[in-house]
Structure formats: structure tokens, C-alpha cells
Amino acid sequence: FVSPSNIINYNVGEELMCYESPRPTCGIHRYVFVLFRQIGRKTVYVPERRHNFNTREFAENYNLGSPVAAVYFNCQR
């Protein structure tokens, strides 16, 4: 399961973490954006760090269930 290194969290329209654009230095890189449905307002909090972010663990911690949508793409620099 590929996890995004750049994540955006929204809490009913409220931006919790700013988007950082991909910055690969060279080679082919994978990016995944995963969308989960929150149980309610203010139920998901910003992760302490982005390095080695684990999407499955994040979803389990907040009882998000399975993703409702995902986008995967490769880019090369």
C-alpha cells in the first residue's frame, strides 16, 4: 500500500495541513491521494510528521474504514 508523502487533511472545509507540491530530485516517483469519509467534525487530527506516513495506520487510528476514492500517478524528473 503506497502512502502519500504530501497529505492534505480537511475537517468539513477547514484546512488542517497545507499542501506541499511533489519535489522529486530525479527518477520515477509514485504519488497516491486517498480520500476517507470522516465520522464527524473534528475527529481527525494532523499527524506529527509526514516522513514514513502510514495511511493504513492513520485510518485505523481514526476509525475511517476503507477509502472512498484514491488517485495514483507516476511522475519523472
mmCIF file as gemmi writes it, N, C-alpha and C atoms, coordinates in Angstrom:
data_model
loop_
_atom_site.group_PDB
_atom_site.id
_atom_site.type_symbol
_atom_site.label_atom_id
_atom_site.label_alt_id
_atom_site.label_comp_id
_atom_site.label_asym_id
_atom_site.label_entity_id
_atom_site.label_seq_id
_atom_site.pdbx_PDB_ins_code
_atom_site.Cartn_x
_atom_site.Cartn_y
_atom_site.Cartn_z
_atom_site.occupancy
_atom_site.B_iso_or_equiv
_atom_site.pdbx_formal_charge
_atom_site.auth_seq_id
_atom_site.auth_asym_id
_atom_site.pdbx_PDB_model_num
ATOM 1 N N . PHE Axp A 1 ? 0.859 -1.168 0 1 0 ? 1 A 1
ATOM 2 C CA . PHE Axp A 1 ? 0 0 0 1 0 ? 1 A 1
ATOM 3 C C . PHE Axp A 1 ? 0.895 1.217 0 1 0 ? 1 A 1
ATOM 4 N N . VAL Axp A 2 ? 0.782 2.034 -1.007 1 0 ? 2 A 1
ATOM 5 C CA . VAL Axp A 2 ? 1.63 3.215 -1.145 1 0 ? 2 A 1
ATOM 6 C C . VAL Axp A 2 ? 1.01 4.37 -0.377 1 0 ? 2 A 1
ATOM 7 N N . SER Axp A 3 ? 1.8 5.062 0.41 1 0 ? 3 A 1
ATOM 8 C CA . SER Axp A 3 ? 1.315 6.189 1.199 1 0 ? 3 A 1
ATOM 9 C C . SER Axp A 3 ? 1.824 7.499 0.621 1 0 ? 3 A 1
ATOM 10 N N . PRO Axp A 4 ? 1.032 8.553 0.701 1 0 ? 4 A 1
ATOM 11 C CA . PRO Axp A 4 ? 1.495 9.838 0.191 1 0 ? 4 A 1
ATOM 12 C C . PRO Axp A 4 ? 2.489 10.481 1.15 1 0 ? 4 A 1
ATOM 13 N N . SER Axp A 5 ? 3.485 11.135 0.59 1 0 ? 5 A 1
ATOM 14 C CA . SER Axp A 5 ? 4.404 11.882 1.444 1 0 ? 5 A 1
ATOM 15 C C . SER Axp A 5 ? 3.869 13.286 1.674 1 0 ? 5 A 1
ATOM 16 N N . ASN Axp A 6 ? 2.97 13.724 0.811 1 0 ? 6 A 1
ATOM 17 C CA . ASN Axp A 6 ? 2.361 15.046 0.944 1 0 ? 6 A 1
ATOM 18 C C . ASN Axp A 6 ? 0.875 14.841 1.168 1 0 ? 6 A 1
ATOM 19 N N . ILE Axp A 7 ? 0.389 15.18 2.334 1 0 ? 7 A 1
ATOM 20 C CA . ILE Axp A 7 ? -1.015 14.94 2.621 1 0 ? 7 A 1
ATOM 21 C C . ILE Axp A 7 ? -1.739 16.232 2.931 1 0 ? 7 A 1
ATOM 22 N N . ILE Axp A 8 ? -3.02 16.223 2.658 1 0 ? 8 A 1
ATOM 23 C CA . ILE Axp A 8 ? -3.875 17.346 2.98 1 0 ? 8 A 1
ATOM 24 C C . ILE Axp A 8 ? -5.017 16.788 3.813 1 0 ? 8 A 1
ATOM 25 N N . ASN Axp A 9 ? -5.281 17.39 4.938 1 0 ? 9 A 1
ATOM 26 C CA . ASN Axp A 9 ? -6.41 16.989 5.77 1 0 ? 9 A 1
ATOM 27 C C . ASN Axp A 9 ? -7.426 18.112 5.781 1 0 ? 9 A 1
ATOM 28 N N . TYR Axp A 10 ? -8.662 17.77 5.558 1 0 ? 10 A 1
ATOM 29 C CA . TYR Axp A 10 ? -9.731 18.747 5.663 1 0 ? 10 A 1
ATOM 30 C C . TYR Axp A 10 ? -10.713 18.261 6.698 1 0 ? 10 A 1
ATOM 31 N N . ASN Axp A 11 ? -11.221 19.17 7.49 1 0 ? 11 A 1
ATOM 32 C CA . ASN Axp A 11 ? -12.193 18.839 8.511 1 0 ? 11 A 1
ATOM 33 C C . ASN Axp A 11 ? -13.429 19.673 8.217 1 0 ? 11 A 1
ATOM 34 N N . VAL Axp A 12 ? -14.317 19.138 7.388 1 0 ? 12 A 1
ATOM 35 C CA . VAL Axp A 12 ? -15.531 19.809 6.962 1 0 ? 12 A 1
ATOM 36 C C . VAL Axp A 12 ? -15.189 21.21 6.434 1 0 ? 12 A 1
ATOM 37 N N . GLY Axp A 13 ? -14.293 21.249 5.448 1 0 ? 13 A 1
ATOM 38 C CA . GLY Axp A 13 ? -13.944 22.505 4.804 1 0 ? 13 A 1
ATOM 39 C C . GLY Axp A 13 ? -12.832 23.295 5.458 1 0 ? 13 A 1
ATOM 40 N N . GLU Axp A 14 ? -12.363 22.881 6.607 1 0 ? 14 A 1
ATOM 41 C CA . GLU Axp A 14 ? -11.292 23.59 7.311 1 0 ? 14 A 1
ATOM 42 C C . GLU Axp A 14 ? -9.957 22.933 6.979 1 0 ? 14 A 1
ATOM 43 N N . GLU Axp A 15 ? -9.031 23.685 6.412 1 0 ? 15 A 1
ATOM 44 C CA . GLU Axp A 15 ? -7.721 23.136 6.067 1 0 ? 15 A 1
ATOM 45 C C . GLU Axp A 15 ? -6.907 22.952 7.333 1 0 ? 15 A 1
ATOM 46 N N . LEU Axp A 16 ? -6.396 21.74 7.537 1 0 ? 16 A 1
ATOM 47 C CA . LEU Axp A 16 ? -5.611 21.442 8.734 1 0 ? 16 A 1
ATOM 48 C C . LEU Axp A 16 ? -4.119 21.402 8.457 1 0 ? 16 A 1
ATOM 49 N N . MET Axp A 17 ? -3.741 21.086 7.23 1 0 ? 17 A 1
ATOM 50 C CA . MET Axp A 17 ? -2.336 20.998 6.87 1 0 ? 17 A 1
ATOM 51 C C . MET Axp A 17 ? -2.189 21.475 5.435 1 0 ? 17 A 1
ATOM 52 N N . CYS Axp A 18 ? -1.234 22.338 5.182 1 0 ? 18 A 1
ATOM 53 C CA . CYS Axp A 18 ? -1.069 22.879 3.841 1 0 ? 18 A 1
ATOM 54 C C . CYS Axp A 18 ? -0.489 21.827 2.892 1 0 ? 18 A 1
ATOM 55 N N . TYR Axp A 19 ? -0.79 21.999 1.628 1 0 ? 19 A 1
ATOM 56 C CA . TYR Axp A 19 ? -0.301 21.107 0.583 1 0 ? 19 A 1
ATOM 57 C C . TYR Axp A 19 ? 1.125 21.491 0.228 1 0 ? 19 A 1
ATOM 58 N N . GLU Axp A 20 ? 1.987 20.497 0.117 1 0 ? 20 A 1
ATOM 59 C CA . GLU Axp A 20 ? 3.339 20.71 -0.359 1 0 ? 20 A 1
ATOM 60 C C . GLU Axp A 20 ? 3.483 19.956 -1.66 1 0 ? 20 A 1
ATOM 61 N N . SER Axp A 21 ? 3.838 20.654 -2.71 1 0 ? 21 A 1
ATOM 62 C CA . SER Axp A 21 ? 3.923 20.015 -4.026 1 0 ? 21 A 1
ATOM 63 C C . SER Axp A 21 ? 5.055 18.992 -4.059 1 0 ? 21 A 1
ATOM 64 N N . PRO Axp A 22 ? 4.905 17.966 -4.908 1 0 ? 22 A 1
ATOM 65 C CA . PRO Axp A 22 ? 5.956 16.954 -5.053 1 0 ? 22 A 1
ATOM 66 C C . PRO Axp A 22 ? 7.25 17.593 -5.551 1 0 ? 22 A 1
ATOM 67 N N . ARG Axp A 23 ? 8.379 17.145 -4.995 1 0 ? 23 A 1
ATOM 68 C CA . ARG Axp A 23 ? 9.673 17.693 -5.39 1 0 ? 23 A 1
ATOM 69 C C . ARG Axp A 23 ? 10.709 16.589 -5.608 1 0 ? 23 A 1
ATOM 70 N N . PRO Axp A 24 ? 10.425 15.648 -6.487 1 0 ? 24 A 1
ATOM 71 C CA . PRO Axp A 24 ? 11.445 14.609 -6.706 1 0 ? 24 A 1
ATOM 72 C C . PRO Axp A 24 ? 12.689 15.215 -7.355 1 0 ? 24 A 1
ATOM 73 N N . THR Axp A 25 ? 13.843 14.745 -6.934 1 0 ? 25 A 1
ATOM 74 C CA . THR Axp A 25 ? 15.088 15.274 -7.497 1 0 ? 25 A 1
ATOM 75 C C . THR Axp A 25 ? 15.476 14.569 -8.787 1 0 ? 25 A 1
ATOM 76 N N . CYS Axp A 26 ? 15.157 13.273 -8.883 1 0 ? 26 A 1
ATOM 77 C CA . CYS Axp A 26 ? 15.42 12.544 -10.123 1 0 ? 26 A 1
ATOM 78 C C . CYS Axp A 26 ? 14.692 11.213 -10.079 1 0 ? 26 A 1
ATOM 79 N N . GLY Axp A 27 ? 14.524 10.602 -11.238 1 0 ? 27 A 1
ATOM 80 C CA . GLY Axp A 27 ? 13.9 9.289 -11.325 1 0 ? 27 A 1
ATOM 81 C C . GLY Axp A 27 ? 12.386 9.328 -11.337 1 0 ? 27 A 1
ATOM 82 N N . ILE Axp A 28 ? 11.772 8.139 -11.248 1 0 ? 28 A 1
ATOM 83 C CA . ILE Axp A 28 ? 10.324 7.992 -11.258 1 0 ? 28 A 1
ATOM 84 C C . ILE Axp A 28 ? 9.824 7.906 -9.818 1 0 ? 28 A 1
ATOM 85 N N . HIS Axp A 29 ? 8.765 8.633 -9.531 1 0 ? 29 A 1
ATOM 86 C CA . HIS Axp A 29 ? 8.2 8.664 -8.184 1 0 ? 29 A 1
ATOM 87 C C . HIS Axp A 29 ? 6.711 8.377 -8.236 1 0 ? 29 A 1
ATOM 88 N N . ARG Axp A 30 ? 6.194 7.687 -7.209 1 0 ? 30 A 1
ATOM 89 C CA . ARG Axp A 30 ? 4.772 7.335 -7.109 1 0 ? 30 A 1
ATOM 90 C C . ARG Axp A 30 ? 4.081 8.276 -6.136 1 0 ? 30 A 1
ATOM 91 N N . TYR Axp A 31 ? 2.885 8.686 -6.481 1 0 ? 31 A 1
ATOM 92 C CA . TYR Axp A 31 ? 2.078 9.533 -5.596 1 0 ? 31 A 1
ATOM 93 C C . TYR Axp A 31 ? 0.677 8.961 -5.504 1 0 ? 31 A 1
ATOM 94 N N . VAL Axp A 32 ? 0.137 8.967 -4.296 1 0 ? 32 A 1
ATOM 95 C CA . VAL Axp A 32 ? -1.203 8.458 -4.059 1 0 ? 32 A 1
ATOM 96 C C . VAL Axp A 32 ? -1.949 9.473 -3.191 1 0 ? 32 A 1
ATOM 97 N N . PHE Axp A 33 ? -3.141 9.838 -3.623 1 0 ? 33 A 1
ATOM 98 C CA . PHE Axp A 33 ? -4.022 10.674 -2.821 1 0 ? 33 A 1
ATOM 99 C C . PHE Axp A 33 ? -5.21 9.809 -2.442 1 0 ? 33 A 1
ATOM 100 N N . VAL Axp A 34 ? -5.484 9.7 -1.155 1 0 ? 34 A 1
ATOM 101 C CA . VAL Axp A 34 ? -6.54 8.817 -0.655 1 0 ? 34 A 1
ATOM 102 C C . VAL Axp A 34 ? -7.585 9.659 0.079 1 0 ? 34 A 1
ATOM 103 N N . LEU Axp A 35 ? -8.849 9.401 -0.214 1 0 ? 35 A 1
ATOM 104 C CA . LEU Axp A 35 ? -9.945 10.144 0.407 1 0 ? 35 A 1
ATOM 105 C C . LEU Axp A 35 ? -10.742 9.222 1.321 1 0 ? 35 A 1
ATOM 106 N N . PHE Axp A 36 ? -10.904 9.642 2.577 1 0 ? 36 A 1
ATOM 107 C CA . PHE Axp A 36 ? -11.703 8.903 3.556 1 0 ? 36 A 1
ATOM 108 C C . PHE Axp A 36 ? -12.883 9.761 3.985 1 0 ? 36 A 1
ATOM 109 N N . ARG Axp A 37 ? -13.955 9.122 4.411 1 0 ? 37 A 1
ATOM 110 C CA . ARG Axp A 37 ? -15.108 9.827 4.955 1 0 ? 37 A 1
ATOM 111 C C . ARG Axp A 37 ? -14.951 9.88 6.472 1 0 ? 37 A 1
ATOM 112 N N . GLN Axp A 38 ? -14.972 11.093 7.025 1 0 ? 38 A 1
ATOM 113 C CA . GLN Axp A 38 ? -14.869 11.257 8.471 1 0 ? 38 A 1
ATOM 114 C C . GLN Axp A 38 ? -16.183 10.889 9.147 1 0 ? 38 A 1
ATOM 115 N N . ILE Axp A 39 ? -16.09 10.409 10.374 1 0 ? 39 A 1
ATOM 116 C CA . ILE Axp A 39 ? -17.276 10.049 11.156 1 0 ? 39 A 1
ATOM 117 C C . ILE Axp A 39 ? -18.027 11.308 11.578 1 0 ? 39 A 1
ATOM 118 N N . GLY Axp A 40 ? -17.307 12.369 11.924 1 0 ? 40 A 1
ATOM 119 C CA . GLY Axp A 40 ? -17.923 13.621 12.356 1 0 ? 40 A 1
ATOM 120 C C . GLY Axp A 40 ? -16.915 14.744 12.333 1 0 ? 40 A 1
ATOM 121 N N . ARG Axp A 41 ? -17.32 15.894 12.786 1 0 ? 41 A 1
ATOM 122 C CA . ARG Axp A 41 ? -16.427 17.055 12.813 1 0 ? 41 A 1
ATOM 123 C C . ARG Axp A 41 ? -15.334 16.888 13.861 1 0 ? 41 A 1
ATOM 124 N N . LYS Axp A 42 ? -14.16 17.429 13.523 1 0 ? 42 A 1
ATOM 125 C CA . LYS Axp A 42 ? -13.02 17.452 14.457 1 0 ? 42 A 1
ATOM 126 C C . LYS Axp A 42 ? -12.657 16.069 14.985 1 0 ? 42 A 1
ATOM 127 N N . THR Axp A 43 ? -12.757 15.053 14.132 1 0 ? 43 A 1
ATOM 128 C CA . THR Axp A 43 ? -12.445 13.694 14.569 1 0 ? 43 A 1
ATOM 129 C C . THR Axp A 43 ? -11.094 13.21 14.063 1 0 ? 43 A 1
ATOM 130 N N . VAL Axp A 44 ? -10.444 13.984 13.201 1 0 ? 44 A 1
ATOM 131 C CA . VAL Axp A 44 ? -9.143 13.62 12.649 1 0 ? 44 A 1
ATOM 132 C C . VAL Axp A 44 ? -8.187 14.778 12.903 1 0 ? 44 A 1
ATOM 133 N N . TYR Axp A 45 ? -6.977 14.433 13.342 1 0 ? 45 A 1
ATOM 134 C CA . TYR Axp A 45 ? -6 15.469 13.668 1 0 ? 45 A 1
ATOM 135 C C . TYR Axp A 45 ? -4.756 15.326 12.809 1 0 ? 45 A 1
ATOM 136 N N . VAL Axp A 46 ? -4.043 16.406 12.646 1 0 ? 46 A 1
ATOM 137 C CA . VAL Axp A 46 ? -2.842 16.451 11.814 1 0 ? 46 A 1
ATOM 138 C C . VAL Axp A 46 ? -1.784 15.514 12.378 1 0 ? 46 A 1
ATOM 139 N N . PRO Axp A 47 ? -1.169 14.693 11.523 1 0 ? 47 A 1
ATOM 140 C CA . PRO Axp A 47 ? -0.089 13.821 12.003 1 0 ? 47 A 1
ATOM 141 C C . PRO Axp A 47 ? 1.101 14.657 12.47 1 0 ? 47 A 1
ATOM 142 N N . GLU Axp A 48 ? 1.858 14.123 13.409 1 0 ? 48 A 1
ATOM 143 C CA . GLU Axp A 48 ? 3.017 14.828 13.943 1 0 ? 48 A 1
ATOM 144 C C . GLU Axp A 48 ? 4.104 15.016 12.892 1 0 ? 48 A 1
ATOM 145 N N . ARG Axp A 49 ? 4.221 14.061 11.987 1 0 ? 49 A 1
ATOM 146 C CA . ARG Axp A 49 ? 5.245 14.155 10.944 1 0 ? 49 A 1
ATOM 147 C C . ARG Axp A 49 ? 4.743 13.493 9.668 1 0 ? 49 A 1
ATOM 148 N N . ARG Axp A 50 ? 5.334 13.877 8.558 1 0 ? 50 A 1
ATOM 149 C CA . ARG Axp A 50 ? 4.956 13.316 7.257 1 0 ? 50 A 1
ATOM 150 C C . ARG Axp A 50 ? 5.898 12.197 6.819 1 0 ? 50 A 1
ATOM 151 N N . HIS Axp A 51 ? 7.122 12.209 7.313 1 0 ? 51 A 1
ATOM 152 C CA . HIS Axp A 51 ? 8.1 11.198 6.928 1 0 ? 51 A 1
ATOM 153 C C . HIS Axp A 51 ? 7.604 9.814 7.343 1 0 ? 51 A 1
ATOM 154 N N . ASN Axp A 52 ? 7.609 8.863 6.407 1 0 ? 52 A 1
ATOM 155 C CA . ASN Axp A 52 ? 7.151 7.487 6.638 1 0 ? 52 A 1
ATOM 156 C C . ASN Axp A 52 ? 5.691 7.428 7.101 1 0 ? 52 A 1
ATOM 157 N N . PHE Axp A 53 ? 4.862 8.325 6.583 1 0 ? 53 A 1
ATOM 158 C CA . PHE Axp A 53 ? 3.439 8.332 6.914 1 0 ? 53 A 1
ATOM 159 C C . PHE Axp A 53 ? 2.818 7.004 6.495 1 0 ? 53 A 1
ATOM 160 N N . ASN Axp A 54 ? 2.002 6.434 7.366 1 0 ? 54 A 1
ATOM 161 C CA . ASN Axp A 54 ? 1.369 5.147 7.099 1 0 ? 54 A 1
ATOM 162 C C . ASN Axp A 54 ? -0.151 5.358 6.999 1 0 ? 54 A 1
ATOM 163 N N . THR Axp A 55 ? -0.681 5.245 5.797 1 0 ? 55 A 1
ATOM 164 C CA . THR Axp A 55 ? -2.104 5.501 5.553 1 0 ? 55 A 1
ATOM 165 C C . THR Axp A 55 ? -2.99 4.513 6.29 1 0 ? 55 A 1
ATOM 166 N N . ARG Axp A 56 ? -2.626 3.248 6.274 1 0 ? 56 A 1
ATOM 167 C CA . ARG Axp A 56 ? -3.445 2.24 6.968 1 0 ? 56 A 1
ATOM 168 C C . ARG Axp A 56 ? -3.523 2.508 8.468 1 0 ? 56 A 1
ATOM 169 N N . GLU Axp A 57 ? -2.377 2.818 9.054 1 0 ? 57 A 1
ATOM 170 C CA . GLU Axp A 57 ? -2.333 3.108 10.489 1 0 ? 57 A 1
ATOM 171 C C . GLU Axp A 57 ? -3.163 4.354 10.815 1 0 ? 57 A 1
ATOM 172 N N . PHE Axp A 58 ? -3.066 5.372 9.98 1 0 ? 58 A 1
ATOM 173 C CA . PHE Axp A 58 ? -3.829 6.597 10.152 1 0 ? 58 A 1
ATOM 174 C C . PHE Axp A 58 ? -5.332 6.304 10.121 1 0 ? 58 A 1
ATOM 175 N N . ALA Axp A 59 ? -5.764 5.512 9.138 1 0 ? 59 A 1
ATOM 176 C CA . ALA Axp A 59 ? -7.183 5.154 9.011 1 0 ? 59 A 1
ATOM 177 C C . ALA Axp A 59 ? -7.652 4.326 10.202 1 0 ? 59 A 1
ATOM 178 N N . GLU Axp A 60 ? -6.819 3.41 10.683 1 0 ? 60 A 1
ATOM 179 C CA . GLU Axp A 60 ? -7.182 2.59 11.843 1 0 ? 60 A 1
ATOM 180 C C . GLU Axp A 60 ? -7.29 3.438 13.114 1 0 ? 60 A 1
ATOM 181 N N . ASN Axp A 61 ? -6.347 4.369 13.293 1 0 ? 61 A 1
ATOM 182 C CA . ASN Axp A 61 ? -6.348 5.227 14.49 1 0 ? 61 A 1
ATOM 183 C C . ASN Axp A 61 ? -7.614 6.064 14.603 1 0 ? 61 A 1
ATOM 184 N N . TYR Axp A 62 ? -8.165 6.465 13.471 1 0 ? 62 A 1
ATOM 185 C CA . TYR Axp A 62 ? -9.334 7.335 13.476 1 0 ? 62 A 1
ATOM 186 C C . TYR Axp A 62 ? -10.615 6.634 13.004 1 0 ? 62 A 1
ATOM 187 N N . ASN Axp A 63 ? -10.577 5.319 12.936 1 0 ? 63 A 1
ATOM 188 C CA . ASN Axp A 63 ? -11.752 4.53 12.528 1 0 ? 63 A 1
ATOM 189 C C . ASN Axp A 63 ? -12.377 5.057 11.24 1 0 ? 63 A 1
ATOM 190 N N . LEU Axp A 64 ? -11.542 5.269 10.227 1 0 ? 64 A 1
ATOM 191 C CA . LEU Axp A 64 ? -12.016 5.824 8.963 1 0 ? 64 A 1
ATOM 192 C C . LEU Axp A 64 ? -12.547 4.766 8.004 1 0 ? 64 A 1
ATOM 193 N N . GLY Axp A 65 ? -12.254 3.514 8.273 1 0 ? 65 A 1
ATOM 194 C CA . GLY Axp A 65 ? -12.715 2.454 7.377 1 0 ? 65 A 1
ATOM 195 C C . GLY Axp A 65 ? -11.938 2.459 6.07 1 0 ? 65 A 1
ATOM 196 N N . SER Axp A 66 ? -12.55 1.936 5.036 1 0 ? 66 A 1
ATOM 197 C CA . SER Axp A 66 ? -11.909 1.871 3.718 1 0 ? 66 A 1
ATOM 198 C C . SER Axp A 66 ? -11.989 3.223 3.015 1 0 ? 66 A 1
ATOM 199 N N . PRO Axp A 67 ? -11.035 3.5 2.129 1 0 ? 67 A 1
ATOM 200 C CA . PRO Axp A 67 ? -11.083 4.747 1.367 1 0 ? 67 A 1
ATOM 201 C C . PRO Axp A 67 ? -12.323 4.793 0.472 1 0 ? 67 A 1
ATOM 202 N N . VAL Axp A 68 ? -12.832 5.994 0.229 1 0 ? 68 A 1
ATOM 203 C CA . VAL Axp A 68 ? -13.964 6.154 -0.687 1 0 ? 68 A 1
ATOM 204 C C . VAL Axp A 68 ? -13.478 6.513 -2.086 1 0 ? 68 A 1
ATOM 205 N N . ALA Axp A 69 ? -12.234 6.968 -2.198 1 0 ? 69 A 1
ATOM 206 C CA . ALA Axp A 69 ? -11.643 7.282 -3.503 1 0 ? 69 A 1
ATOM 207 C C . ALA Axp A 69 ? -10.127 7.34 -3.364 1 0 ? 69 A 1
ATOM 208 N N . ALA Axp A 70 ? -9.448 7.144 -4.482 1 0 ? 70 A 1
ATOM 209 C CA . ALA Axp A 70 ? -7.996 7.254 -4.495 1 0 ? 70 A 1
ATOM 210 C C . ALA Axp A 70 ? -7.528 7.598 -5.903 1 0 ? 70 A 1
ATOM 211 N N . VAL Axp A 71 ? -6.405 8.309 -5.974 1 0 ? 71 A 1
ATOM 212 C CA . VAL Axp A 71 ? -5.781 8.644 -7.251 1 0 ? 71 A 1
ATOM 213 C C . VAL Axp A 71 ? -4.311 8.263 -7.134 1 0 ? 71 A 1
ATOM 214 N N . TYR Axp A 72 ? -3.807 7.592 -8.152 1 0 ? 72 A 1
ATOM 215 C CA . TYR Axp A 72 ? -2.418 7.15 -8.176 1 0 ? 72 A 1
ATOM 216 C C . TYR Axp A 72 ? -1.781 7.681 -9.456 1 0 ? 72 A 1
ATOM 217 N N . PHE Axp A 73 ? -0.57 8.211 -9.363 1 0 ? 73 A 1
ATOM 218 C CA . PHE Axp A 73 ? 0.125 8.614 -10.585 1 0 ? 73 A 1
ATOM 219 C C . PHE Axp A 73 ? 1.629 8.545 -10.373 1 0 ? 73 A 1
ATOM 220 N N . ASN Axp A 74 ? 2.334 8.402 -11.49 1 0 ? 74 A 1
ATOM 221 C CA . ASN Axp A 74 ? 3.792 8.424 -11.503 1 0 ? 74 A 1
ATOM 222 C C . ASN Axp A 74 ? 4.249 9.741 -12.112 1 0 ? 74 A 1
ATOM 223 N N . CYS Axp A 75 ? 5.385 10.217 -11.676 1 0 ? 75 A 1
ATOM 224 C CA . CYS Axp A 75 ? 5.991 11.362 -12.337 1 0 ? 75 A 1
ATOM 225 C C . CYS Axp A 75 ? 7.485 11.098 -12.416 1 0 ? 75 A 1
ATOM 226 N N . GLN Axp A 76 ? 8.115 11.75 -13.367 1 0 ? 76 A 1
ATOM 227 C CA . GLN Axp A 76 ? 9.545 11.559 -13.577 1 0 ? 76 A 1
ATOM 228 C C . GLN Axp A 76 ? 10.208 12.914 -13.7 1 0 ? 76 A 1
ATOM 229 N N . ARG Axp A 77 ? 11.385 12.99 -13.126 1 0 ? 77 A 1
ATOM 230 C CA . ARG Axp A 77 ? 12.148 14.223 -13.236 1 0 ? 77 A 1
ATOM 231 C C . ARG Axp A 77 ? 13.532 13.909 -13.726 1 0 ? 77 A 1
